[in-house]
Amino acid sequence: MGLFVSCCKGEATEYNTFGSRSSSGGGDPEERRKQMLEAAEKRLKAQEGRGLKDPQALKQRQKRQEELEQKQKELGGPNEGGLRWQVN
């Protein structure tokens, strides 16, 4: 496809697999990896909060739940598998 575009425009440009143009000299692969990593992190962060009214509150709630579970494991001792009271 790069050959067709270069014939029409008269310049040596190529299209990579992601559809963006790059010059025929290529580019620094490390810079490209860094940009791709940043873009992926940005997408993950945006997707993480999608559909939640308050994503920060959810993270705090999960953190508190993990802390409570950790405390229960520490305090559980040898009788960890016994009966527990459940309050609703």
N, C-alpha and C positions, 0 to 999 in steps of 0.2 A: 504494500500500500504506500510505503514511503517513496517508492520510485514514481508512482503515478502523481503524487502530490508535488514532488520535486520537478517533474516535467511541466506541470501546469503553472507553478509559481516561479520557476526558474531559480530556486534556492535549494540548498541541500539540507532539508529538514526531514526528520523521521518521526514516526509515531510509535511510542512504546505501547506495551500491552494495556496500559491504563488509559490510553486515549489522549495523553497530553503530549504536546510537541516538545522535542528536544533537538538541539543542533547536532550536526553530524559528528562533531568532536566528542559527543557524549557529555559526561559531567562527572563530578567527583562522586564515586559510589558511596563513600562515607556520608557525604552531605545528603544524598538521596535517601539513604537508610535512616538518617536522623529525621528527615522530613516525614518519611513514611511512619516512623515510630510515633512522632508527635501527633500526626493525623489519626493514627489508630487509638492513641490514648484519649484524644479529644472525642472520638466517636464513642468509645467505651464510657467515658464520663457522661456524655449526653444521653446515651442509652440507659445508663444506670438509673437516672432520675426520671425517666419517661414514665408517665402514668401515676406518679406519686405527687401528692399535694405538697408534702414537706419532706424531701429526701434526707435532710440533715437530722430531723427528728427520728426517722427510721434508723439511721446509723447509730444514734445515741441509744435508742431502745435495744438494738441488737448488742451493742457493747455492754449495756447494763445486764442483759440476759446472760451473756457469756461470763461476766464477772460473778453473777449469782451462781451459775453452774460450777464455776471454779471453786467458789467458797463451799458449796455443798460437797464437792469431791474431797476437799481438804478436811471438812468437819465430819464427813461420812464415816471414816474409820472402817473397822472390820464388819460392822452391821449395815453396810450400805444397801444390801438387797432386801431389807425388811419392809414392813408395812409403813405406809406414809399417810398422813392426813391430807385430804384435799379439800380446800375451801374455795367455793365458787363465788 
